[in-house]
Amino acid sequence: MTKRTLGGTSRKRKRVSGFRVRMRTHTGRRVIRTRRKRGRSRLAV
């Protein structure tokens, strides 16, 4: 049997799409803003 390789890495996820990474750029801040406006319970990963 082959291994399931698409498990997902939490460290990688945080580094790519975590809250602090989003806040670094203008477009990232826009993402957070729109998600706040839509009333998302999770703004970032």
BATORRO-251324 format. One record per residue (C-alpha): residue in three letters; residue number from 1; x, y, z. Coordinates in Angstrom, 2 decimals, always signed. Layout:
# residues N
<node resn="ala" resi="NUM" px="X" py="Y" pz="Z"/>
...
***
This chain:
# residues 45
<node resn="met" resi="1" px="+0.00" py="+0.00" pz="+0.00"/>
<node resn="thr" resi="2" px="+1.15" py="+3.53" pz="-0.71"/>
<node resn="lys" resi="3" px="+1.16" py="+6.20" pz="+1.96"/>
<node resn="arg" resi="4" px="-1.38" py="+8.99" pz="+2.01"/>
<node resn="thr" resi="5" px="+0.80" py="+12.04" pz="+1.48"/>
<node resn="leu" resi="6" px="-1.82" py="+14.79" pz="+1.50"/>
<node resn="gly" resi="7" px="-2.16" py="+15.01" pz="+5.26"/>
<node resn="gly" resi="8" px="-1.55" py="+18.74" pz="+5.55"/>
<node resn="thr" resi="9" px="+1.11" py="+20.43" pz="+7.65"/>
<node resn="ser" resi="10" px="-0.06" py="+22.86" pz="+10.29"/>
<node resn="arg" resi="11" px="+3.21" py="+24.79" pz="+10.41"/>
<node resn="lys" resi="12" px="+3.16" py="+25.30" pz="+6.65"/>
<node resn="arg" resi="13" px="-0.50" py="+26.39" pz="+6.74"/>
<node resn="lys" resi="14" px="+0.22" py="+28.96" pz="+9.42"/>
<node resn="arg" resi="15" px="+3.23" py="+30.30" pz="+7.58"/>
<node resn="val" resi="16" px="+1.34" py="+30.68" pz="+4.32"/>
<node resn="ser" resi="17" px="-2.11" py="+31.79" pz="+5.43"/>
<node resn="gly" resi="18" px="-1.99" py="+32.61" pz="+9.13"/>
<node resn="phe" resi="19" px="-3.35" py="+35.81" pz="+10.64"/>
<node resn="arg" resi="20" px="+0.01" py="+37.48" pz="+11.18"/>
<node resn="val" resi="21" px="+1.09" py="+36.78" pz="+7.61"/>
<node resn="arg" resi="22" px="-2.15" py="+38.29" pz="+6.33"/>
<node resn="met" resi="23" px="-1.61" py="+41.44" pz="+8.36"/>
<node resn="arg" resi="24" px="+1.79" py="+42.03" pz="+6.78"/>
<node resn="thr" resi="25" px="+0.56" py="+43.06" pz="+3.34"/>
<node resn="his" resi="26" px="-2.08" py="+45.45" pz="+2.05"/>
<node resn="thr" resi="27" px="-3.95" py="+42.71" pz="+0.20"/>
<node resn="gly" resi="28" px="-3.76" py="+40.42" pz="+3.22"/>
<node resn="arg" resi="29" px="-5.38" py="+43.12" pz="+5.32"/>
<node resn="arg" resi="30" px="-8.07" py="+43.41" pz="+2.66"/>
<node resn="val" resi="31" px="-8.73" py="+39.67" pz="+2.99"/>
<node resn="ile" resi="32" px="-9.17" py="+40.01" pz="+6.76"/>
<node resn="arg" resi="33" px="-11.41" py="+43.05" pz="+6.30"/>
<node resn="thr" resi="34" px="-13.73" py="+41.31" pz="+3.83"/>
<node resn="arg" resi="35" px="-13.92" py="+38.21" pz="+6.01"/>
<node resn="arg" resi="36" px="-14.83" py="+40.40" pz="+9.01"/>
<node resn="lys" resi="37" px="-17.51" py="+42.12" pz="+6.93"/>
<node resn="arg" resi="38" px="-18.98" py="+38.78" pz="+5.87"/>
<node resn="gly" resi="39" px="-19.09" py="+37.72" pz="+9.51"/>
<node resn="arg" resi="40" px="-16.77" py="+34.74" pz="+9.24"/>
<node resn="ser" resi="41" px="-16.07" py="+33.01" pz="+12.52"/>
<node resn="arg" resi="42" px="-12.54" py="+32.17" pz="+11.33"/>
<node resn="leu" resi="43" px="-10.72" py="+35.14" pz="+9.83"/>
<node resn="ala" resi="44" px="-7.54" py="+33.24" pz="+9.09"/>
<node resn="val" resi="45" px="-6.24" py="+29.71" pz="+9.60"/>
***
